[in-house]
Amino acid sequence: MRKTLATALAGAALLGATGAAQSPDTYDYWQHQRLMVRYGQQAIFMCNGLFTSHRTLEQVYAQELAFLPEPVGTPAGGDYTIDRERRAVTIGAGHGVPQMRAAFREGIGCVILGPGQTLDDIDALPVQTLAPPTGDPAAIPWPDGDLVTPQALPSYIDEGALQAASDWSFERESPEQVTLSLLVVHRGAIVHERYAPGVEMTTRTRTWSTAKSIASTLIGMLVDEGKLGLDEPLGYDFFPQAAAAEHDPRAAITLRHALNMSSGLEPVDNSGREYAIGSGLSYWAGASSVVGARSRGLIRKPGTNWDYENYDTLLGVYALKRALGSAQAYLEFPRQRLLDRIGMRNTLLSTDRFGDFVLSSQVYTNARDLARFGLLYLQGGVWNGERLVSREWIDFVRTPAPATRGRGSFYGGQFWLVPDGRTDVPGDAYSTSGNRGQYVVIVPSHDLVIVRRGLDYGRQGFDRWDMTREVLEAFGKIPSETQSG
């Protein structure tokens, strides 16, 4: 029985076994949750692959589902159902756990339904109905649109070396490192753009944790307006609620602590537990992302220990929601204040079924939109002469979290920094980072943005700083007037 269960729960091996599963003599009390999460994860992957990314079922199985140790079924069929009319996917048929379902929602992407819901509940799921920005992006010049006029490379860029860096990114030593796209932007112009077979300019794929940097940007806009305070307590209750809220030690957690991944709250996403008790329950199993984020006890003084937790990001996102005041304003805010302003037309920010953005991971977009996002930061938060993000906020996201000092100073405010001791790339570079190889690298000293999208699986290991080094090999001495500084 145990061997059969181990096979059925192969999804638990995604990030390693938990303490409860390390020994063959220890019973895994979370086995049914793992299977429910496994079904839900595949439902989201298939639903978004088909209806958000517009990929074929064969492509979805070959790449999106390659991340799973044991996908349910094959392109020819299996223990799943695809409802193309309702743009929904159902996975599983019992085995002691509910079937899991995901459905595409306009303006949002696919949403995971609760274990007790059916496809008849789809109409109750959130939607985002803002009209698209005006104009045809194919006729609008880059970067606001997608019209790119071919230009000769500047004399200080070695085209052969740039192609070699591209080949380095695509022709990996491991078949499990799968590069989908590479985009290099210098001085605002696209100087290199390449896509893998089956992928093109508008193909959306999941950002994973690169979404956290988008979340930080949106939060920063409200900090800039004075509607949120970086060093003020988050201002809401946690679960279980203390008898007197003022006596709850979690009330000392600030927005800075959350964005620095230093909340001090109990970790739930380490050692694979996100696929059993952690954020995976809201990502893949229909639980509330807000309730999950607020249902952890304090085990360390806030700000003293760095621990990478999806729910820390979502603490900040919930503070953003409360500051905006209404569910409608919250759903429209990312489009109105960021995405539409900088031409990110292909980007969908997904929610859980309760209407809360899962902005720690669940965003679908393409390489060009992420390049626009990086370009906003490269331009110091200004777009077309309008300031969208303050320099103070950019300084914050690039400043090492205090709890990382002495450990490499590798993390800021939902962005990753060049770690101490690394000298082969400029120290002013900083980056988004998402599972399966999602990177936006910003190098101000070279007026450069590099975007790499991947669908890595198994033995991942694509290094964004190695990629940055390879790309910079193509750059000679840049005239000083072209540098951002």
C-alpha positions as CSV (number, residue, x, y, z in Angstrom):
1,M,0.0,0.0,0.0
2,R,2.8,2.4,0.9
3,K,4.6,2.0,-2.5
4,T,1.3,2.6,-4.3
5,L,0.7,5.7,-2.3
6,A,4.2,7.0,-2.9
7,T,3.6,6.7,-6.7
8,A,0.2,8.4,-6.5
9,L,1.7,11.2,-4.5
10,A,4.7,11.8,-6.7
11,G,3.8,15.5,-6.7
12,A,5.1,15.7,-3.1
13,A,8.6,15.3,-4.5
14,L,8.5,18.6,-6.3
15,L,10.5,20.3,-3.7
16,G,11.5,17.3,-1.5
17,A,9.7,15.5,1.2
18,T,8.5,17.1,4.4
19,G,9.7,16.0,7.8
20,A,6.7,13.8,8.0
21,A,7.7,11.9,4.8
22,Q,11.4,11.7,5.2
23,S,11.4,8.3,6.9
24,P,9.6,5.2,5.4
25,D,8.4,4.4,8.9
26,T,6.7,7.8,9.3
27,Y,3.1,8.2,8.2
28,D,2.4,11.1,5.9
29,Y,-0.6,12.8,7.6
30,W,-0.9,15.2,4.6
31,Q,-1.3,12.6,1.9
32,H,-4.8,13.5,0.9
33,Q,-4.0,17.2,0.8
34,R,-1.0,16.5,-1.4
35,L,-3.1,14.6,-3.9
36,M,-5.7,17.3,-3.9
37,V,-2.9,19.9,-4.5
38,R,-1.4,17.7,-7.2
39,Y,-4.8,17.6,-9.0
40,G,-5.4,21.3,-8.6
41,Q,-1.9,22.2,-9.9
42,Q,-2.4,20.2,-13.0
43,A,-5.9,21.7,-13.5
44,I,-4.4,25.3,-13.3
45,F,-1.5,24.4,-15.6
46,M,-3.7,22.8,-18.2
47,C,-6.4,25.5,-18.0
48,N,-3.9,28.3,-18.4
49,G,-1.9,26.5,-21.0
50,L,-5.0,26.0,-23.2
51,F,-7.1,29.1,-22.6
52,T,-4.6,31.8,-21.4
53,S,-1.5,30.8,-23.4
54,H,-3.5,29.3,-26.3
55,R,-1.1,26.3,-26.6
56,T,-2.1,22.9,-27.9
57,L,-2.7,20.0,-25.5
58,E,0.4,18.4,-26.8
59,Q,2.5,21.5,-26.0
60,V,1.0,21.7,-22.5
61,Y,1.9,18.1,-21.8
62,A,5.4,18.4,-23.3
63,Q,6.3,21.6,-21.4
64,E,3.9,23.0,-18.8
65,L,3.3,19.6,-17.3
66,A,6.9,18.5,-17.6
67,F,7.4,20.1,-14.2
68,L,5.2,17.5,-12.6
69,P,6.8,14.1,-11.7
70,E,3.8,12.2,-12.7
71,P,1.1,14.1,-14.7
72,V,-2.4,12.7,-14.8
73,G,-3.1,11.2,-18.3
74,T,-1.5,12.0,-21.7
75,P,-2.6,14.1,-24.6
76,A,-4.5,11.1,-25.8
77,G,-6.7,11.1,-22.7
78,G,-6.8,10.1,-19.1
79,D,-8.4,11.0,-15.7
80,Y,-9.2,14.5,-16.8
81,T,-12.0,16.4,-18.7
82,I,-11.6,19.5,-20.8
83,D,-14.7,21.7,-21.3
84,R,-13.7,23.9,-24.1
85,E,-17.1,25.8,-24.2
86,R,-16.7,26.8,-20.6
87,R,-12.9,27.0,-20.8
88,A,-12.5,24.7,-17.8
89,V,-10.5,21.6,-16.8
90,T,-11.4,18.9,-14.3
91,I,-8.7,16.5,-12.9
92,G,-9.2,13.3,-11.0
93,A,-12.0,11.0,-10.2
94,G,-12.0,10.2,-6.6
95,H,-9.1,8.3,-4.9
96,G,-10.4,9.6,-1.6
97,V,-10.0,13.3,-2.6
98,P,-12.2,15.7,-4.5
99,Q,-11.9,16.3,-8.2
100,M,-10.2,19.6,-8.8
101,R,-11.4,22.2,-11.4
102,A,-10.0,25.4,-12.9
103,A,-11.8,27.8,-15.1
104,F,-10.7,30.7,-17.3
105,R,-12.1,34.1,-16.3
106,E,-12.0,37.2,-18.5
107,G,-9.2,39.6,-17.6
108,I,-7.9,37.3,-14.9
109,G,-6.9,33.9,-16.3
110,C,-7.7,30.6,-14.7
111,V,-9.0,30.4,-11.2
112,I,-9.0,27.2,-9.1
113,L,-12.4,26.2,-7.7
114,G,-12.9,25.0,-4.2
115,P,-13.0,21.2,-3.6
116,G,-16.7,21.3,-3.0
117,Q,-17.5,23.3,-6.2
118,T,-18.5,22.2,-9.6
119,L,-18.4,23.8,-13.0
120,D,-21.9,25.2,-12.3
121,D,-20.2,27.6,-9.9
122,I,-18.0,29.2,-12.6
123,D,-20.2,32.3,-13.0
124,A,-19.6,33.2,-9.4
125,L,-15.9,33.5,-9.9
126,P,-14.2,36.9,-10.2
127,V,-13.8,38.6,-13.5
128,Q,-12.1,41.8,-14.6
129,T,-14.0,43.7,-17.3
130,L,-12.0,46.8,-18.0
131,A,-12.0,47.7,-21.7
132,P,-8.6,47.1,-23.4
133,P,-6.4,50.1,-24.0
134,T,-7.1,52.0,-27.2
135,G,-5.1,51.5,-30.3
136,D,-3.6,48.6,-32.2
137,P,-0.3,47.6,-30.5
138,A,1.0,46.4,-33.9
139,A,0.8,50.0,-35.1
140,I,2.2,51.6,-31.9
141,P,6.0,52.0,-31.7
142,W,7.9,50.0,-29.1
143,P,7.9,50.2,-26.1
144,D,4.3,51.4,-25.8
145,G,3.3,49.0,-28.6
146,D,4.9,46.2,-30.6
147,L,6.0,48.1,-33.7
148,V,9.8,47.7,-33.9
149,T,11.8,49.4,-36.6
150,P,14.9,47.4,-37.5
151,Q,18.1,49.4,-36.5
152,A,21.8,48.7,-36.8
153,L,23.4,47.7,-33.5
154,P,25.5,50.4,-31.8
155,S,29.2,50.0,-32.8
156,Y,30.2,49.0,-29.3
157,I,27.9,45.9,-29.3
158,D,29.5,42.8,-30.8
159,E,26.7,41.0,-32.7
160,G,28.6,37.7,-32.8
161,A,29.1,37.8,-29.0
162,L,25.4,38.7,-28.5
163,Q,24.4,35.7,-30.6
164,A,26.8,33.6,-28.6
165,A,25.1,34.7,-25.4
166,S,21.7,33.8,-26.9
167,D,23.0,30.4,-27.9
168,W,24.3,30.0,-24.3
169,S,20.8,30.7,-23.1
170,F,19.0,28.3,-25.5
171,E,21.5,25.5,-25.9
172,R,21.7,24.3,-22.4
173,E,23.8,21.4,-21.1
174,S,20.7,19.9,-19.5
175,P,17.5,19.1,-21.5
176,E,15.6,20.1,-18.3
177,Q,16.6,23.8,-18.8
178,V,14.1,24.9,-21.4
179,T,14.5,28.5,-22.6
180,L,11.3,29.8,-24.3
181,S,12.4,33.4,-25.0
182,L,15.3,35.8,-24.6
183,L,14.9,39.6,-25.0
184,V,17.7,42.1,-24.6
185,V,16.8,45.8,-24.4
186,H,19.5,48.5,-24.5
187,R,18.9,52.2,-24.3
188,G,15.2,51.4,-24.7
189,A,15.6,49.5,-27.9
190,I,15.3,45.8,-28.5
191,V,18.7,44.7,-29.6
192,H,18.0,40.9,-29.5
193,E,14.8,38.9,-29.5
194,R,14.5,35.1,-29.8
195,Y,11.8,32.5,-29.3
196,A,11.8,28.7,-29.1
197,P,9.8,26.7,-31.6
198,G,6.1,26.8,-30.7
199,V,6.5,30.2,-28.9
200,E,6.0,33.6,-30.4
201,M,5.8,37.3,-29.3
202,T,2.4,37.1,-27.6
203,T,2.7,33.7,-25.9
204,R,1.8,34.1,-22.3
205,T,3.4,31.8,-19.6
206,R,3.4,31.8,-15.9
207,T,5.7,34.2,-14.1
208,W,5.9,32.3,-10.9
209,S,7.6,34.5,-8.4
210,T,8.5,37.2,-10.8
211,A,5.0,38.2,-9.9
212,K,6.3,39.3,-6.5
213,S,8.2,42.2,-8.1
214,I,5.0,43.3,-9.8
215,A,3.2,43.1,-6.4
216,S,6.0,45.2,-4.8
217,T,5.6,47.8,-7.6
218,L,1.9,48.2,-7.0
219,I,2.3,48.4,-3.3
220,G,5.0,51.0,-3.7
221,M,2.6,53.2,-5.7
222,L,0.4,53.4,-2.6
223,V,3.4,54.0,-0.3
224,D,4.4,56.9,-2.6
225,E,0.9,58.3,-2.2
226,G,1.0,58.0,1.6
227,K,-1.9,55.4,1.6
228,L,0.5,52.8,3.0
229,G,3.5,53.2,5.3
230,L,6.5,51.1,4.8
231,D,7.4,51.1,8.5
232,E,3.9,51.1,9.9
233,P,2.3,47.9,11.1
234,L,0.2,46.0,8.5
235,G,-2.9,47.1,10.4
236,Y,-5.1,44.0,10.3
237,D,-5.8,41.0,12.5
238,F,-4.3,37.6,12.2
239,F,-5.7,34.1,12.8
240,P,-6.4,32.8,15.4
241,Q,-7.3,36.2,16.7
242,A,-5.9,37.2,20.1
243,A,-8.3,37.9,22.9
244,A,-7.1,41.5,22.7
245,A,-5.6,42.5,19.3
246,E,-3.2,44.9,20.9
247,H,-1.6,42.0,22.7
248,D,-1.0,40.0,19.6
249,P,2.8,40.2,18.9
250,R,2.1,39.9,15.2
251,A,0.7,43.4,15.3
252,A,4.4,44.6,15.2
253,I,4.9,43.2,11.6
254,T,5.4,46.1,9.2
255,L,5.1,46.3,5.4
256,R,8.9,46.5,5.2
257,H,9.2,43.2,7.2
258,A,6.8,41.5,4.8
259,L,8.4,42.7,1.6
260,N,11.9,41.9,3.0
261,M,10.7,38.3,3.6
262,S,11.4,38.8,7.3
263,S,8.0,38.7,8.9
264,G,9.1,36.3,11.6
265,L,6.0,34.2,11.0
266,E,6.0,30.4,11.0
267,P,7.4,29.0,7.7
268,V,4.9,26.9,5.8
269,D,6.6,26.8,2.4
270,N,9.9,25.1,3.3
271,S,10.9,21.5,2.5
272,G,7.9,21.0,0.1
273,R,5.2,21.9,2.6
274,E,3.6,24.4,0.2
275,Y,2.3,21.2,-1.5
276,A,0.7,20.0,1.7
277,I,0.0,22.8,4.2
278,G,1.4,26.0,2.8
279,S,0.6,28.4,0.0
280,G,-0.2,25.5,-2.4
281,L,-3.6,25.2,-0.7
282,S,-4.5,28.6,-2.1
283,Y,-2.5,28.3,-5.3
284,W,-3.9,24.9,-6.3
285,A,-6.6,23.7,-3.9
286,G,-9.1,26.6,-3.6
287,A,-8.3,27.9,-0.1
288,S,-8.2,31.6,0.6
289,S,-4.8,33.2,0.0
290,V,-5.6,35.9,2.5
291,V,-6.7,33.5,5.3
292,G,-3.6,31.3,4.7
293,A,-1.3,34.3,4.8
294,R,-2.7,35.5,8.1
295,S,-2.9,32.0,9.8
296,R,0.7,31.7,11.0
297,G,2.2,32.2,14.4
298,L,5.1,34.5,15.2
299,I,8.3,32.5,16.0
300,R,10.9,35.2,15.6
301,K,11.2,38.9,16.1
302,P,10.1,40.6,12.9
303,G,13.0,41.8,10.7
304,T,15.6,39.5,12.3
305,N,15.4,36.4,10.0
306,W,15.1,36.1,6.3
307,D,12.8,33.3,5.1
308,Y,11.4,33.0,1.6
309,E,7.6,32.6,2.0
310,N,4.9,33.2,-0.6
311,Y,2.5,34.3,2.1
312,D,4.8,37.1,3.2
313,T,4.2,38.7,-0.2
314,L,0.5,38.2,0.1
315,L,0.5,40.0,3.5
316,G,1.6,43.1,1.5
317,V,-1.0,42.5,-1.2
318,Y,-3.8,42.3,1.4
319,A,-2.6,45.6,2.9
320,L,-2.9,47.1,-0.6
321,K,-6.4,45.8,-1.0
322,R,-7.4,47.3,2.3
323,A,-5.8,50.6,1.4
324,L,-7.8,50.8,-1.8
325,G,-11.1,50.4,0.0
326,S,-13.3,48.4,-2.4
327,A,-13.1,45.1,-4.2
328,Q,-13.7,46.9,-7.6
329,A,-11.0,49.4,-7.1
330,Y,-8.6,46.6,-6.1
331,L,-9.4,44.5,-9.2
332,E,-8.9,47.5,-11.5
333,F,-5.9,49.1,-9.8
334,P,-3.1,47.0,-11.5
335,R,-4.5,47.7,-15.0
336,Q,-5.2,51.4,-14.4
337,R,-2.0,52.3,-12.6
338,L,0.6,50.0,-14.1
339,L,-0.2,47.6,-16.9
340,D,-2.1,49.9,-19.2
341,R,0.2,52.8,-18.6
342,I,3.3,51.0,-19.9
343,G,1.8,48.8,-22.6
344,M,1.6,45.5,-20.7
345,R,-1.5,44.4,-22.7
346,N,-0.7,40.7,-22.6
347,T,-0.5,40.5,-18.9
348,L,-3.2,38.8,-16.7
349,L,-3.0,39.0,-12.9
350,S,-5.0,36.1,-11.5
351,T,-7.0,35.9,-8.3
352,D,-8.1,33.1,-6.0
353,R,-11.8,32.3,-6.1
354,F,-12.5,35.0,-3.4
355,G,-11.2,37.8,-5.6
356,D,-7.8,38.2,-4.0
357,F,-4.8,38.6,-6.3
358,V,-2.3,35.7,-6.0
359,L,0.5,38.1,-6.7
360,S,3.2,35.9,-5.3
361,S,3.1,33.7,-8.4
362,Q,-0.1,33.6,-10.5
363,V,0.6,36.1,-13.3
364,Y,0.6,35.1,-17.0
365,T,2.5,37.3,-19.5
366,N,5.0,37.4,-22.3
367,A,8.6,38.5,-22.7
368,R,7.9,41.9,-24.1
369,D,5.6,42.9,-21.3
370,L,8.2,41.9,-18.8
371,A,10.8,43.9,-20.7
372,R,8.5,46.9,-20.4
373,F,8.3,46.3,-16.7
374,G,12.1,46.2,-16.4
375,L,12.4,49.3,-18.6
376,L,10.1,51.2,-16.1
377,Y,12.7,50.5,-13.4
378,L,15.6,51.2,-15.7
379,Q,14.1,54.6,-16.4
380,G,13.9,55.4,-12.7
381,G,10.2,54.9,-12.5
382,V,9.2,57.3,-15.3
383,W,7.3,56.4,-18.4
384,N,6.6,58.9,-21.2
385,G,7.6,61.7,-18.9
386,E,5.1,60.6,-16.1
387,R,6.5,59.3,-12.8
388,L,4.8,56.1,-11.9
389,V,7.2,54.9,-9.2
390,S,9.3,57.0,-7.0
391,R,13.1,56.8,-6.8
392,E,12.7,56.2,-3.1
393,W,10.8,53.0,-3.8
394,I,13.3,51.9,-6.4
395,D,16.0,52.5,-3.8
396,F,14.1,50.4,-1.3
397,V,13.6,47.4,-3.6
398,R,17.4,47.5,-4.4
399,T,18.5,47.8,-0.8
400,P,19.5,44.5,0.9
401,A,17.0,43.3,3.5
402,P,18.7,43.8,6.9
403,A,18.2,40.1,7.7
404,T,20.3,39.2,4.6
405,R,23.3,41.2,5.7
406,G,26.1,38.8,6.7
407,R,24.4,36.1,4.5
408,G,25.2,37.7,1.1
409,S,22.9,40.7,0.9
410,F,21.1,38.9,-2.0
411,Y,17.5,40.1,-1.5
412,G,15.8,43.5,-1.3
413,G,12.1,44.4,-1.5
414,Q,10.8,41.5,-3.6
415,F,13.7,41.8,-6.0
416,W,17.0,39.8,-5.9
417,L,20.4,41.5,-5.8
418,V,23.8,40.5,-6.9
419,P,25.2,38.6,-3.9
420,D,28.2,39.8,-2.0
421,G,31.5,38.5,-3.5
422,R,30.2,38.1,-7.1
423,T,32.4,40.3,-9.3
424,D,31.7,39.1,-12.8
425,V,28.5,41.2,-13.1
426,P,27.9,44.8,-12.2
427,G,27.0,45.3,-8.5
428,D,24.1,47.6,-9.4
429,A,22.2,44.9,-11.2
430,Y,19.0,43.5,-9.7
431,S,16.4,41.0,-10.8
432,T,13.1,39.5,-10.6
433,S,13.1,35.7,-10.2
434,G,10.5,33.0,-10.7
435,N,10.4,29.2,-10.7
436,R,11.2,27.4,-13.9
437,G,13.5,30.2,-15.0
438,Q,11.6,33.5,-15.1
439,Y,14.0,36.5,-15.0
440,V,13.9,40.2,-15.6
441,V,17.5,41.5,-15.0
442,I,18.0,45.3,-14.8
443,V,21.5,46.6,-15.2
444,P,21.5,50.4,-14.8
445,S,25.2,50.9,-15.4
446,H,24.8,49.4,-18.9
447,D,21.3,50.8,-19.7
448,L,20.2,47.2,-20.0
449,V,17.2,44.9,-19.4
450,I,17.4,41.2,-20.0
451,V,14.3,39.0,-20.0
452,R,14.6,35.2,-20.0
453,R,11.4,33.0,-19.9
454,G,11.7,29.3,-19.3
455,L,9.9,26.1,-18.6
456,D,12.7,24.4,-16.7
457,Y,11.9,21.3,-14.8
458,G,13.6,18.6,-12.8
459,R,17.3,19.6,-12.4
460,Q,16.8,23.3,-12.8
461,G,19.9,25.5,-12.5
462,F,19.7,28.3,-15.0
463,D,21.7,31.1,-13.4
464,R,20.5,34.7,-14.2
465,W,23.8,36.2,-13.2
466,D,25.7,33.8,-15.5
467,M,23.3,34.9,-18.2
468,T,24.0,38.5,-17.5
469,R,27.7,38.0,-17.7
470,E,27.3,36.3,-21.0
471,V,25.2,39.1,-22.5
472,L,27.6,41.7,-21.2
473,E,30.5,40.0,-23.0
474,A,28.9,41.6,-26.2
475,F,29.2,45.1,-24.8
476,G,32.3,47.2,-25.3
477,K,32.9,50.6,-23.7
478,I,29.5,52.3,-23.8
479,P,29.7,56.1,-24.4
480,S,29.0,57.8,-21.1
481,E,26.1,59.8,-22.4
482,T,24.2,56.6,-23.1
483,Q,24.4,55.2,-19.6
484,S,21.6,55.4,-17.0
485,G,23.9,55.4,-14.0
